[in-house]
Amino acid sequence: MKRNCFLFVMIVTFFSWLAGADLVWASEAPVAPTDRMDYGTGVGKKLGRGLSNVAFGWLEFPQGIQDIGEKNNFIAAVTWGPIYGLGKTVLRTAAGVYEVGTFPLPVPEGFRPLLEPEFMLGDQP
């Protein structure tokens, strides 16, 4: 059992590293007082964001293939795109599970999202 858990953590870490998603850490930028939301709004938004990322995280797979194809070429999209997309899928789904599990807690500070864009179906950066 311990071996399986360790293997799972290593796989998630590897694919997260491959995806290279932009993570927003609470320690990088302090939350301005105007960016803070009240507890009720923050809890609801964090839970909704987490559920959305769990439900739609799989959409990162085709999006990753498309991103690689647009940045490089068709061959890169066919070869590297699925690996990149899988990494982003695992990362977004894991972030969603984390946010659903910790939605009552104001972490990161001010209920900030872990990933940008905070919703898969939102505007891409």
C-alpha positions as YAML, in Angstrom:
chain: A
units: angstrom
residues:
- id: 1
  name: MET
  ca: [0.00, 0.00, 0.00]
- id: 2
  name: LYS
  ca: [2.79, 2.42, 0.91]
- id: 3
  name: ARG
  ca: [4.54, 1.60, -2.36]
- id: 4
  name: ASN
  ca: [1.39, 2.37, -4.35]
- id: 5
  name: CYS
  ca: [0.90, 5.70, -2.57]
- id: 6
  name: PHE
  ca: [4.54, 6.62, -3.14]
- id: 7
  name: LEU
  ca: [4.28, 5.66, -6.80]
- id: 8
  name: PHE
  ca: [1.10, 7.72, -7.20]
- id: 9
  name: VAL
  ca: [2.74, 10.79, -5.64]
- id: 10
  name: MET
  ca: [5.78, 10.40, -7.87]
- id: 11
  name: ILE
  ca: [3.64, 10.09, -11.01]
- id: 12
  name: VAL
  ca: [1.57, 13.16, -10.10]
- id: 13
  name: THR
  ca: [4.75, 15.10, -9.36]
- id: 14
  name: PHE
  ca: [6.33, 14.04, -12.64]
- id: 15
  name: PHE
  ca: [3.33, 14.96, -14.78]
- id: 16
  name: SER
  ca: [2.88, 18.22, -12.90]
- id: 17
  name: TRP
  ca: [6.48, 19.09, -13.65]
- id: 18
  name: LEU
  ca: [5.98, 18.15, -17.30]
- id: 19
  name: ALA
  ca: [2.89, 20.30, -17.59]
- id: 20
  name: GLY
  ca: [4.74, 23.37, -16.41]
- id: 21
  name: ALA
  ca: [1.46, 25.01, -15.37]
- id: 22
  name: ASP
  ca: [1.64, 28.41, -13.76]
- id: 23
  name: LEU
  ca: [1.09, 27.83, -10.07]
- id: 24
  name: VAL
  ca: [0.15, 30.72, -7.86]
- id: 25
  name: TRP
  ca: [1.58, 30.26, -4.39]
- id: 26
  name: ALA
  ca: [0.32, 32.22, -1.41]
- id: 27
  name: SER
  ca: [3.85, 33.24, -0.43]
- id: 28
  name: GLU
  ca: [4.70, 34.79, -3.81]
- id: 29
  name: ALA
  ca: [2.40, 37.75, -3.75]
- id: 30
  name: PRO
  ca: [0.54, 39.11, -0.75]
- id: 31
  name: VAL
  ca: [-3.18, 39.60, -1.14]
- id: 32
  name: ALA
  ca: [-4.13, 43.26, -1.26]
- id: 33
  name: PRO
  ca: [-6.95, 44.26, 1.11]
- id: 34
  name: THR
  ca: [-9.11, 45.11, -1.92]
- id: 35
  name: ASP
  ca: [-8.61, 41.58, -3.35]
- id: 36
  name: ARG
  ca: [-9.86, 39.82, -0.24]
- id: 37
  name: MET
  ca: [-13.32, 38.35, -0.29]
- id: 38
  name: ASP
  ca: [-15.50, 37.61, 2.68]
- id: 39
  name: TYR
  ca: [-15.50, 34.08, 4.11]
- id: 40
  name: GLY
  ca: [-18.86, 33.00, 2.69]
- id: 41
  name: THR
  ca: [-18.05, 34.14, -0.83]
- id: 42
  name: GLY
  ca: [-14.54, 32.65, -0.69]
- id: 43
  name: VAL
  ca: [-15.76, 29.25, 0.52]
- id: 44
  name: GLY
  ca: [-18.42, 29.08, -2.18]
- id: 45
  name: LYS
  ca: [-16.07, 30.14, -4.95]
- id: 46
  name: LYS
  ca: [-13.33, 27.75, -3.84]
- id: 47
  name: LEU
  ca: [-15.75, 24.81, -3.66]
- id: 48
  name: GLY
  ca: [-17.21, 25.64, -7.08]
- id: 49
  name: ARG
  ca: [-13.75, 26.05, -8.58]
- id: 50
  name: GLY
  ca: [-12.63, 22.73, -7.10]
- id: 51
  name: LEU
  ca: [-15.70, 20.86, -8.35]
- id: 52
  name: SER
  ca: [-15.31, 22.44, -11.78]
- id: 53
  name: ASN
  ca: [-11.65, 21.45, -11.99]
- id: 54
  name: VAL
  ca: [-12.43, 17.87, -10.95]
- id: 55
  name: ALA
  ca: [-15.29, 17.60, -13.45]
- id: 56
  name: PHE
  ca: [-13.59, 19.34, -16.38]
- id: 57
  name: GLY
  ca: [-9.90, 18.70, -15.69]
- id: 58
  name: TRP
  ca: [-9.86, 16.11, -18.48]
- id: 59
  name: LEU
  ca: [-10.34, 18.95, -20.97]
- id: 60
  name: GLU
  ca: [-6.71, 19.91, -20.36]
- id: 61
  name: PHE
  ca: [-5.70, 16.84, -22.42]
- id: 62
  name: PRO
  ca: [-6.98, 18.05, -25.81]
- id: 63
  name: GLN
  ca: [-6.13, 21.65, -24.85]
- id: 64
  name: GLY
  ca: [-2.52, 20.61, -24.19]
- id: 65
  name: ILE
  ca: [-2.28, 18.95, -27.61]
- id: 66
  name: GLN
  ca: [-3.70, 22.06, -29.24]
- id: 67
  name: ASP
  ca: [-1.33, 24.35, -27.34]
- id: 68
  name: ILE
  ca: [1.72, 22.35, -28.41]
- id: 69
  name: GLY
  ca: [0.48, 22.26, -32.01]
- id: 70
  name: GLU
  ca: [-0.01, 26.02, -32.10]
- id: 71
  name: LYS
  ca: [3.38, 26.77, -30.52]
- id: 72
  name: ASN
  ca: [5.35, 24.24, -32.54]
- id: 73
  name: ASN
  ca: [3.98, 22.07, -35.33]
- id: 74
  name: PHE
  ca: [1.83, 19.04, -36.11]
- id: 75
  name: ILE
  ca: [4.55, 16.49, -35.34]
- id: 76
  name: ALA
  ca: [5.14, 18.02, -31.91]
- id: 77
  name: ALA
  ca: [1.39, 18.03, -31.28]
- id: 78
  name: VAL
  ca: [1.15, 14.32, -32.10]
- id: 79
  name: THR
  ca: [4.22, 13.26, -30.09]
- id: 80
  name: TRP
  ca: [4.73, 15.68, -27.20]
- id: 81
  name: GLY
  ca: [1.16, 17.03, -27.03]
- id: 82
  name: PRO
  ca: [-0.45, 13.98, -25.35]
- id: 83
  name: ILE
  ca: [2.26, 13.86, -22.68]
- id: 84
  name: TYR
  ca: [1.92, 17.59, -22.03]
- id: 85
  name: GLY
  ca: [-1.88, 17.33, -22.00]
- id: 86
  name: LEU
  ca: [-1.84, 14.39, -19.60]
- id: 87
  name: GLY
  ca: [0.41, 16.29, -17.21]
- id: 88
  name: LYS
  ca: [-1.88, 19.31, -17.26]
- id: 89
  name: THR
  ca: [-4.91, 17.02, -16.78]
- id: 90
  name: VAL
  ca: [-3.39, 15.40, -13.69]
- id: 91
  name: LEU
  ca: [-2.34, 18.79, -12.30]
- id: 92
  name: ARG
  ca: [-5.74, 20.45, -12.76]
- id: 93
  name: THR
  ca: [-7.66, 17.46, -11.39]
- id: 94
  name: ALA
  ca: [-5.35, 17.19, -8.37]
- id: 95
  name: ALA
  ca: [-5.74, 20.92, -7.71]
- id: 96
  name: GLY
  ca: [-9.52, 20.46, -7.88]
- id: 97
  name: VAL
  ca: [-9.43, 17.59, -5.39]
- id: 98
  name: TYR
  ca: [-7.26, 19.69, -3.07]
- id: 99
  name: GLU
  ca: [-9.64, 22.66, -3.29]
- id: 100
  name: VAL
  ca: [-12.72, 20.50, -2.65]
- id: 101
  name: GLY
  ca: [-10.99, 18.92, 0.35]
- id: 102
  name: THR
  ca: [-9.88, 22.23, 1.84]
- id: 103
  name: PHE
  ca: [-12.70, 24.54, 0.77]
- id: 104
  name: PRO
  ca: [-13.62, 25.63, 4.33]
- id: 105
  name: LEU
  ca: [-10.04, 26.82, 4.94]
- id: 106
  name: PRO
  ca: [-8.81, 30.18, 3.58]
- id: 107
  name: VAL
  ca: [-5.64, 28.68, 2.08]
- id: 108
  name: PRO
  ca: [-3.95, 29.95, -0.04]
- id: 109
  name: GLU
  ca: [-4.47, 33.31, 1.59]
- id: 110
  name: GLY
  ca: [-7.69, 34.99, 0.52]
- id: 111
  name: PHE
  ca: [-9.05, 31.84, -1.23]
- id: 112
  name: ARG
  ca: [-6.81, 32.48, -4.25]
- id: 113
  name: PRO
  ca: [-6.79, 29.82, -7.00]
- id: 114
  name: LEU
  ca: [-3.89, 27.38, -7.32]
- id: 115
  name: LEU
  ca: [-3.91, 27.48, -11.13]
- id: 116
  name: GLU
  ca: [-4.38, 30.13, -13.75]
- id: 117
  name: PRO
  ca: [-6.88, 30.29, -15.33]
- id: 118
  name: GLU
  ca: [-8.82, 29.30, -12.27]
- id: 119
  name: PHE
  ca: [-11.53, 27.56, -14.34]
- id: 120
  name: MET
  ca: [-10.72, 25.24, -17.24]
- id: 121
  name: LEU
  ca: [-13.48, 26.70, -19.36]
- id: 122
  name: GLY
  ca: [-12.36, 30.26, -18.60]
- id: 123
  name: ASP
  ca: [-10.12, 32.54, -20.62]
- id: 124
  name: GLN
  ca: [-6.70, 31.07, -21.32]
- id: 125
  name: PRO
  ca: [-3.73, 33.29, -20.39]
...
